[in-house]
Amino acid sequence: MPLEPVMKDDLGRVIDYLRISVTDKCNLRCRYCMPQEGVRRLSHEAVLTLEEIARVCRVMASLGIRKVRVTGGEPLVRKNIVKLSADIRELPGIEEIAMTTNGVCLAPLAEELRRAGLDRVNISLDTLRPERYARITGRDALKEVLCGLEAALSAGMAVRVNCVPCRELNAKDLEEVAELAESRPVDVRFIELMPIGCGARFQGISSGEILERLTARFGEAQELPSGRGDGPAQYYRFPGLLGRIGVISPISHKFCDRCNRVRLTAEGRLKLCLQYDHGVDLRELLREPEVSDERIRQRIAEAVRQKPGEHHFEGPGEDADGRKMYQIGG
């Protein structure tokens, strides 16, 4: 039996996880993600077609990518997103397809997405208070998000809730968000705020403080061993909660030494690290006449070998990426 392909960078890290931004468009205006004064959109021609995205996935699966996550902007505003999920599912070597969404448009699409092969959804949700939700996101859509969460569970998908704790926006609401795991088999994860774009204007709350607060609310936590698919999250079991609580600590506890991911932006740039602009322009290559998959493979493999060793959000260098999070991909 032939060995499965494995792609490594020059530090020996196995790169088997691709995050794909399918659009820079979003139906919300979260204050730590998008500027309130408006955004400059990519032109239709600048964004990769779904066929181009599927081709990149095919080539990267042949290099050793095993997990694909579809992100945005908001991926569910992209037309034919269900077909893209189905096309990725058919690729040899792909073991898991996930999506990060704000959940506003999820309910009517959940069953179709599951049938198309989507295994997991991460729903971004920072508060369960309608007025606060509207203030954070610019839209009164909390009811739609919660319906989307229930629809995803009913469709048989694994569901995670991603909450970004921020002192200015949702500091009083975190225990209530954790209670989503009380009667549902969902993982509620608290992710330290990344100082990228608009996020640099706000003050995040550390994972350590979050765990202290949840312990005071629910009782002593049981730290769980890392499992397949858990990624950089550390999970805990709290008394009285059916689901798990996770923390992701890119600022207080770097996990760059075990980073296994690269990102494809909506305009086709293969991005090697969230902070830096290092990477390769695949759109130009994809649109060259008669370019072979093998040539694309070589360019990707060459780029991945140069993946930076770690981020330095504590002091960005001159080559830091100056784009907003919605432009990079969640």
Buried (B, 14 or more C-beta within 10 A) or exposed (E): EEEEBEBBBEEEBEBBBBBBBBBBBBBBBBBBBBBEEEBEEBEEEEBBBBEBBBBBBBBBBBBBBBBBBBBBBBBBBBEEBBEBBBBBBEBEBBEBBBBBBBBBBBBEBBBBBBBBBBBBBBBBBBBBBEEBBBBBBBBEBBEBBBBBBBBBBEBEBBBBBBBBBBEEBBBEBBEEBBBBBBEBEBBBBBBBBBBBBBBEEBEBBBBEBBBEBBBEBBEEBEEBEEEEEBBBBBBBBBEEBEBBBBBBBBBEBBBBEEBBBBBBBBBBBBBBBBBBBBBBBBBEBBEEEEEEEEEBBEBBBEBBBEBBEEBBBEEBEEEBBEBBBBBBBB
